[in-house]
């Protein structure tokens, strides 16, 4: 199934890049978040191609959900963010992604995260590992064990709360702090390039599911601030504050 998701994500990414190369317009949704033609074109492609693969598994997708089109979900369902990091897209820094994840029993079990402007794709399935495709090749990735010298911490580029982050990290030794957009933050931890990603702000399940799946498959975890695993299928699809971590972080 993971291999079948990759061409779907890449087709959506190609549509996004077509819009990215134009003088596109930006609209505001009811929740005050931005949306563009790229979000909508990407979602249309994903929904059209994903539904026939698993006709019995419902799909929850961000833009459809914003219009009130949310199907009933059972044990298994798809979570899709057709363009994660719309602010990064608008700012043209390349740090936006296509996110597709499968949820089973409240947990993400496989996912694909594509950064089309960077030509970089991360994918993972729990029990089978994670990998990255870039520069025309594929290589396995895995979380690194946090070093004794301190932690590499990654945080949100566009949605950060510096004071809350400082309070959370108080007492921890941090050797490097990195700011990145979209679900790429999960992928940096999954690839062993960061140890910790605290998110002390609002996110929705479609924002996190694919990156969470890649991280789980690479040996990491995502928990709420009480240390409980982040779960999916909540009534409002809203996440609590959480921490994504590699080994020993």
BALOBA-1460 file (C-alpha; in Angstrom, 3 decimals):
// residues 249
<rec num="1" residu="x" x="0.000" y="0.000" z="0.000"/>
<rec num="2" residu="x" x="2.839" y="2.398" z="0.799"/>
<rec num="3" residu="x" x="4.260" y="1.997" z="-2.708"/>
<rec num="4" residu="x" x="0.822" y="2.796" z="-4.147"/>
<rec num="5" residu="x" x="0.643" y="6.027" z="-2.155"/>
<rec num="6" residu="x" x="3.906" y="7.419" z="-3.502"/>
<rec num="7" residu="x" x="2.717" y="8.132" z="-7.084"/>
<rec num="8" residu="x" x="-0.469" y="9.694" z="-5.693"/>
<rec num="9" residu="x" x="1.560" y="12.062" z="-3.516"/>
<rec num="10" residu="x" x="3.875" y="12.877" z="-6.415"/>
<rec num="11" residu="x" x="0.953" y="13.667" z="-8.737"/>
<rec num="12" residu="x" x="-0.472" y="15.993" z="-6.101"/>
<rec num="13" residu="x" x="2.950" y="17.566" z="-5.644"/>
<rec num="14" residu="x" x="3.254" y="18.214" z="-9.383"/>
<rec num="15" residu="x" x="-0.086" y="20.035" z="-9.355"/>
<rec num="16" residu="x" x="1.073" y="22.130" z="-6.401"/>
<rec num="17" residu="x" x="4.262" y="23.127" z="-8.216"/>
<rec num="18" residu="x" x="2.257" y="24.213" z="-11.263"/>
<rec num="19" residu="x" x="0.403" y="26.707" z="-9.078"/>
<rec num="20" residu="x" x="3.597" y="27.603" z="-7.184"/>
<rec num="21" residu="x" x="5.144" y="28.833" z="-10.432"/>
<rec num="22" residu="x" x="2.313" y="31.321" z="-11.010"/>
<rec num="23" residu="x" x="1.147" y="34.546" z="-9.375"/>
<rec num="24" residu="x" x="-1.464" y="32.648" z="-7.376"/>
<rec num="25" residu="x" x="-4.140" y="34.210" z="-5.174"/>
<rec num="26" residu="x" x="-4.741" y="33.549" z="-1.478"/>
<rec num="27" residu="x" x="-8.124" y="33.279" z="0.235"/>
<rec num="28" residu="x" x="-9.058" y="32.995" z="3.907"/>
<rec num="29" residu="x" x="-11.119" y="30.115" z="5.281"/>
<rec num="30" residu="x" x="-13.682" y="30.347" z="8.087"/>
<rec num="31" residu="x" x="-11.009" y="29.476" z="10.666"/>
<rec num="32" residu="x" x="-8.862" y="32.393" z="9.393"/>
<rec num="33" residu="x" x="-6.265" y="30.070" z="7.857"/>
<rec num="34" residu="x" x="-5.120" y="30.676" z="4.266"/>
<rec num="35" residu="x" x="-6.027" y="28.504" z="1.285"/>
<rec num="36" residu="x" x="-4.936" y="28.553" z="-2.351"/>
<rec num="37" residu="x" x="-5.770" y="26.848" z="-5.627"/>
<rec num="38" residu="x" x="-2.846" y="24.500" z="-4.912"/>
<rec num="39" residu="x" x="-4.542" y="23.135" z="-1.759"/>
<rec num="40" residu="x" x="-7.687" y="22.378" z="-3.731"/>
<rec num="41" residu="x" x="-6.038" y="20.888" z="-6.803"/>
<rec num="42" residu="x" x="-3.845" y="18.646" z="-4.651"/>
<rec num="43" residu="x" x="-6.829" y="17.421" z="-2.623"/>
<rec num="44" residu="x" x="-8.873" y="16.652" z="-5.738"/>
<rec num="45" residu="x" x="-6.083" y="14.474" z="-7.132"/>
<rec num="46" residu="x" x="-5.536" y="12.617" z="-3.872"/>
<rec num="47" residu="x" x="-9.211" y="11.928" z="-3.259"/>
<rec num="48" residu="x" x="-9.796" y="10.771" z="-6.833"/>
<rec num="49" residu="x" x="-6.868" y="8.331" z="-6.766"/>
<rec num="50" residu="x" x="-6.959" y="7.192" z="-3.147"/>
<rec num="51" residu="x" x="-10.643" y="6.256" z="-2.922"/>
<rec num="52" residu="x" x="-10.485" y="3.375" z="-5.465"/>
<rec num="53" residu="x" x="-7.521" y="1.806" z="-3.637"/>
<rec num="54" residu="x" x="-9.505" y="1.224" z="-0.460"/>
<rec num="55" residu="x" x="-13.191" y="1.883" z="-1.199"/>
<rec num="56" residu="x" x="-14.250" y="0.698" z="2.259"/>
<rec num="57" residu="x" x="-11.905" y="3.043" z="4.153"/>
<rec num="58" residu="x" x="-13.175" y="6.610" z="4.651"/>
<rec num="59" residu="x" x="-10.959" y="9.608" z="3.874"/>
<rec num="60" residu="x" x="-10.776" y="12.681" z="6.077"/>
<rec num="61" residu="x" x="-9.084" y="15.541" z="4.229"/>
<rec num="62" residu="x" x="-8.427" y="19.068" z="5.451"/>
<rec num="63" residu="x" x="-10.115" y="21.152" z="2.787"/>
<rec num="64" residu="x" x="-13.176" y="18.905" z="2.586"/>
<rec num="65" residu="x" x="-13.381" y="18.955" z="6.391"/>
<rec num="66" residu="x" x="-13.290" y="22.762" z="6.382"/>
<rec num="67" residu="x" x="-16.435" y="22.629" z="4.241"/>
<rec num="68" residu="x" x="-18.105" y="20.238" z="6.682"/>
<rec num="69" residu="x" x="-17.568" y="17.113" z="4.552"/>
<rec num="70" residu="x" x="-16.330" y="14.722" z="7.230"/>
<rec num="71" residu="x" x="-17.236" y="11.034" z="6.815"/>
<rec num="72" residu="x" x="-17.914" y="8.735" z="9.735"/>
<rec num="73" residu="x" x="-14.696" y="7.014" z="10.738"/>
<rec num="74" residu="x" x="-14.308" y="3.520" z="12.101"/>
<rec num="75" residu="x" x="-11.222" y="1.641" z="13.195"/>
<rec num="76" residu="x" x="-9.383" y="2.519" z="9.964"/>
<rec num="77" residu="x" x="-9.447" y="5.769" z="8.000"/>
<rec num="78" residu="x" x="-7.194" y="7.978" z="5.914"/>
<rec num="79" residu="x" x="-6.014" y="11.403" z="7.017"/>
<rec num="80" residu="x" x="-4.941" y="13.774" z="4.252"/>
<rec num="81" residu="x" x="-3.433" y="17.236" z="4.303"/>
<rec num="82" residu="x" x="-3.139" y="18.107" z="0.607"/>
<rec num="83" residu="x" x="-0.853" y="21.076" z="1.305"/>
<rec num="84" residu="x" x="0.657" y="21.258" z="4.773"/>
<rec num="85" residu="x" x="2.462" y="24.515" z="5.404"/>
<rec num="86" residu="x" x="0.343" y="26.833" z="3.289"/>
<rec num="87" residu="x" x="2.125" y="29.793" z="4.907"/>
<rec num="88" residu="x" x="5.439" y="28.340" z="3.715"/>
<rec num="89" residu="x" x="3.910" y="27.918" z="0.250"/>
<rec num="90" residu="x" x="2.769" y="31.537" z="0.223"/>
<rec num="91" residu="x" x="6.183" y="32.636" z="1.511"/>
<rec num="92" residu="x" x="7.836" y="30.560" z="-1.236"/>
<rec num="93" residu="x" x="10.469" y="28.982" z="1.021"/>
<rec num="94" residu="x" x="9.856" y="25.434" z="-0.250"/>
<rec num="95" residu="x" x="9.051" y="23.946" z="3.172"/>
<rec num="96" residu="x" x="5.537" y="22.711" z="2.406"/>
<rec num="97" residu="x" x="4.382" y="19.125" z="2.050"/>
<rec num="98" residu="x" x="1.740" y="16.691" z="0.843"/>
<rec num="99" residu="x" x="0.657" y="14.430" z="3.720"/>
<rec num="100" residu="x" x="-1.187" y="11.106" z="3.402"/>
<rec num="101" residu="x" x="-1.564" y="8.713" z="6.353"/>
<rec num="102" residu="x" x="-3.520" y="5.604" z="7.271"/>
<rec num="103" residu="x" x="-4.906" y="5.384" z="10.804"/>
<rec num="104" residu="x" x="-5.707" y="2.038" z="12.411"/>
<rec num="105" residu="x" x="-6.987" y="1.692" z="15.944"/>
<rec num="106" residu="x" x="-6.209" y="5.306" z="16.756"/>
<rec num="107" residu="x" x="-2.577" y="5.173" z="15.605"/>
<rec num="108" residu="x" x="-0.890" y="6.118" z="12.317"/>
<rec num="109" residu="x" x="0.464" y="2.945" z="10.719"/>
<rec num="110" residu="x" x="1.800" y="4.220" z="7.404"/>
<rec num="111" residu="x" x="2.384" y="7.581" z="5.839"/>
<rec num="112" residu="x" x="3.939" y="9.585" z="3.037"/>
<rec num="113" residu="x" x="5.303" y="13.117" z="3.342"/>
<rec num="114" residu="x" x="6.363" y="14.765" z="0.087"/>
<rec num="115" residu="x" x="8.122" y="18.133" z="-0.106"/>
<rec num="116" residu="x" x="7.682" y="18.765" z="-3.853"/>
<rec num="117" residu="x" x="9.714" y="21.985" z="-4.044"/>
<rec num="118" residu="x" x="12.636" y="20.199" z="-2.362"/>
<rec num="119" residu="x" x="12.131" y="16.999" z="-4.403"/>
<rec num="120" residu="x" x="12.242" y="15.011" z="-1.177"/>
<rec num="121" residu="x" x="9.833" y="12.267" z="-0.108"/>
<rec num="122" residu="x" x="9.680" y="10.531" z="3.252"/>
<rec num="123" residu="x" x="7.645" y="7.371" z="3.768"/>
<rec num="124" residu="x" x="7.228" y="4.749" z="6.441"/>
<rec num="125" residu="x" x="5.131" y="1.805" z="7.582"/>
<rec num="126" residu="x" x="5.173" y="0.577" z="11.169"/>
<rec num="127" residu="x" x="6.988" y="-2.739" z="11.264"/>
<rec num="128" residu="x" x="8.669" y="-2.167" z="7.896"/>
<rec num="129" residu="x" x="10.776" y="0.938" z="8.568"/>
<rec num="130" residu="x" x="11.096" y="4.359" z="6.956"/>
<rec num="131" residu="x" x="12.980" y="5.757" z="3.989"/>
<rec num="132" residu="x" x="13.636" y="8.956" z="2.088"/>
<rec num="133" residu="x" x="13.734" y="9.436" z="-1.683"/>
<rec num="134" residu="x" x="15.910" y="12.280" z="-2.953"/>
<rec num="135" residu="x" x="18.486" y="12.941" z="-5.657"/>
<rec num="136" residu="x" x="17.076" y="10.052" z="-7.650"/>
<rec num="137" residu="x" x="17.698" y="7.430" z="-4.964"/>
<rec num="138" residu="x" x="16.126" y="5.824" z="-1.910"/>
<rec num="139" residu="x" x="17.762" y="5.166" z="1.443"/>
<rec num="140" residu="x" x="16.522" y="3.899" z="4.784"/>
<rec num="141" residu="x" x="16.295" y="6.291" z="7.721"/>
<rec num="142" residu="x" x="16.018" y="5.776" z="11.470"/>
<rec num="143" residu="x" x="15.962" y="7.897" z="14.576"/>
<rec num="144" residu="x" x="19.290" y="8.628" z="16.225"/>
<rec num="145" residu="x" x="19.947" y="8.088" z="19.907"/>
<rec num="146" residu="x" x="20.187" y="11.431" z="21.668"/>
<rec num="147" residu="x" x="23.789" y="12.279" z="22.485"/>
<rec num="148" residu="x" x="25.121" y="13.083" z="25.933"/>
<rec num="149" residu="x" x="26.289" y="16.474" z="24.699"/>
<rec num="150" residu="x" x="22.730" y="17.718" z="24.319"/>
<rec num="151" residu="x" x="19.667" y="17.773" z="22.100"/>
<rec num="152" residu="x" x="18.990" y="19.060" z="18.615"/>
<rec num="153" residu="x" x="15.531" y="20.629" z="18.864"/>
<rec num="154" residu="x" x="13.354" y="21.430" z="15.861"/>
<rec num="155" residu="x" x="10.421" y="23.836" z="16.061"/>
<rec num="156" residu="x" x="7.836" y="25.473" z="13.835"/>
<rec num="157" residu="x" x="8.962" y="28.238" z="11.508"/>
<rec num="158" residu="x" x="5.570" y="29.944" z="11.198"/>
<rec num="159" residu="x" x="3.653" y="28.900" z="14.320"/>
<rec num="160" residu="x" x="6.236" y="29.006" z="17.081"/>
<rec num="161" residu="x" x="5.810" y="30.261" z="20.656"/>
<rec num="162" residu="x" x="9.367" y="31.043" z="21.740"/>
<rec num="163" residu="x" x="8.505" y="31.659" z="25.387"/>
<rec num="164" residu="x" x="6.502" y="28.446" z="25.738"/>
<rec num="165" residu="x" x="9.303" y="26.513" z="24.055"/>
<rec num="166" residu="x" x="11.911" y="28.004" z="26.409"/>
<rec num="167" residu="x" x="9.807" y="27.037" z="29.421"/>
<rec num="168" residu="x" x="9.407" y="23.484" z="28.117"/>
<rec num="169" residu="x" x="13.135" y="23.081" z="27.463"/>
<rec num="170" residu="x" x="14.222" y="24.570" z="30.788"/>
<rec num="171" residu="x" x="16.726" y="22.229" z="32.426"/>
<rec num="172" residu="x" x="17.524" y="20.371" z="29.206"/>
<rec num="173" residu="x" x="20.828" y="20.791" z="27.430"/>
<rec num="174" residu="x" x="20.222" y="21.971" z="23.869"/>
<rec num="175" residu="x" x="23.117" y="22.071" z="21.431"/>
<rec num="176" residu="x" x="21.195" y="23.284" z="18.400"/>
<rec num="177" residu="x" x="17.774" y="24.723" z="17.567"/>
<rec num="178" residu="x" x="16.320" y="24.493" z="14.064"/>
<rec num="179" residu="x" x="13.132" y="26.059" z="12.664"/>
<rec num="180" residu="x" x="11.390" y="24.252" z="9.798"/>
<rec num="181" residu="x" x="7.945" y="24.437" z="8.202"/>
<rec num="182" residu="x" x="5.201" y="21.818" z="7.850"/>
<rec num="183" residu="x" x="5.486" y="18.125" z="8.763"/>
<rec num="184" residu="x" x="9.155" y="18.141" z="7.766"/>
<rec num="185" residu="x" x="9.863" y="18.575" z="11.484"/>
<rec num="186" residu="x" x="8.737" y="15.000" z="12.180"/>
<rec num="187" residu="x" x="10.864" y="13.813" z="9.284"/>
<rec num="188" residu="x" x="14.029" y="15.459" z="10.610"/>
<rec num="189" residu="x" x="13.580" y="13.501" z="13.836"/>
<rec num="190" residu="x" x="12.830" y="10.323" z="11.868"/>
<rec num="191" residu="x" x="15.996" y="10.798" z="9.800"/>
<rec num="192" residu="x" x="18.174" y="11.247" z="12.890"/>
<rec num="193" residu="x" x="18.854" y="14.929" z="12.163"/>
<rec num="194" residu="x" x="16.972" y="16.168" z="15.243"/>
<rec num="195" residu="x" x="16.124" y="14.671" z="18.614"/>
<rec num="196" residu="x" x="13.054" y="16.535" z="19.770"/>
<rec num="197" residu="x" x="10.111" y="18.412" z="18.276"/>
<rec num="198" residu="x" x="7.847" y="19.994" z="20.905"/>
<rec num="199" residu="x" x="4.630" y="21.494" z="19.511"/>
<rec num="200" residu="x" x="3.058" y="23.811" z="22.050"/>
<rec num="201" residu="x" x="0.271" y="25.169" z="19.881"/>
<rec num="202" residu="x" x="-2.821" y="24.169" z="17.955"/>
<rec num="203" residu="x" x="-2.609" y="21.455" z="15.297"/>
<rec num="204" residu="x" x="-5.131" y="19.181" z="13.650"/>
<rec num="205" residu="x" x="-4.836" y="15.453" z="13.084"/>
<rec num="206" residu="x" x="-4.292" y="15.821" z="9.327"/>
<rec num="207" residu="x" x="-1.324" y="18.105" z="10.083"/>
<rec num="208" residu="x" x="0.510" y="15.432" z="12.046"/>
<rec num="209" residu="x" x="-0.602" y="11.936" z="11.005"/>
<rec num="210" residu="x" x="1.732" y="11.310" z="8.050"/>
<rec num="211" residu="x" x="4.824" y="12.685" z="9.770"/>
<rec num="212" residu="x" x="3.884" y="10.752" z="12.907"/>
<rec num="213" residu="x" x="3.655" y="7.531" z="10.875"/>
<rec num="214" residu="x" x="7.087" y="8.090" z="9.327"/>
<rec num="215" residu="x" x="8.533" y="8.804" z="12.772"/>
<rec num="216" residu="x" x="6.911" y="5.733" z="14.371"/>
<rec num="217" residu="x" x="8.256" y="3.530" z="11.602"/>
<rec num="218" residu="x" x="11.731" y="5.027" z="12.142"/>
<rec num="219" residu="x" x="11.707" y="4.175" z="15.853"/>
<rec num="220" residu="x" x="10.363" y="7.403" z="17.357"/>
<rec num="221" residu="x" x="7.171" y="8.359" z="19.145"/>
<rec num="222" residu="x" x="4.756" y="11.233" z="19.661"/>
<rec num="223" residu="x" x="3.151" y="11.829" z="23.049"/>
<rec num="224" residu="x" x="1.076" y="14.452" z="24.767"/>
<rec num="225" residu="x" x="2.692" y="16.435" z="27.583"/>
<rec num="226" residu="x" x="1.646" y="13.747" z="30.079"/>
<rec num="227" residu="x" x="3.611" y="11.133" z="28.137"/>
<rec num="228" residu="x" x="0.612" y="9.352" z="26.598"/>
<rec num="229" residu="x" x="0.718" y="8.365" z="22.920"/>
<rec num="230" residu="x" x="-0.947" y="10.854" z="20.589"/>
<rec num="231" residu="x" x="-4.160" y="9.265" z="19.310"/>
<rec num="232" residu="x" x="-6.302" y="9.884" z="16.225"/>
<rec num="233" residu="x" x="-10.012" y="9.877" z="15.524"/>
<rec num="234" residu="x" x="-10.914" y="12.445" z="18.186"/>
<rec num="235" residu="x" x="-14.380" y="14.010" z="17.733"/>
<rec num="236" residu="x" x="-13.033" y="17.401" z="16.614"/>
<rec num="237" residu="x" x="-9.778" y="16.088" z="15.081"/>
<rec num="238" residu="x" x="-7.833" y="18.617" z="17.204"/>
<rec num="239" residu="x" x="-4.536" y="17.628" z="18.819"/>
<rec num="240" residu="x" x="-3.303" y="18.520" z="22.283"/>
<rec num="241" residu="x" x="0.173" y="19.959" z="22.732"/>
<rec num="242" residu="x" x="2.647" y="17.173" z="21.968"/>
<rec num="243" residu="x" x="6.283" y="16.138" z="21.791"/>
<rec num="244" residu="x" x="7.809" y="14.119" z="18.948"/>
<rec num="245" residu="x" x="11.043" y="12.412" z="19.892"/>
<rec num="246" residu="x" x="13.688" y="10.001" z="18.749"/>
<rec num="247" residu="x" x="15.489" y="7.467" z="20.889"/>
<rec num="248" residu="x" x="16.384" y="8.580" z="24.388"/>
<rec num="249" residu="x" x="15.293" y="12.206" z="23.903"/>
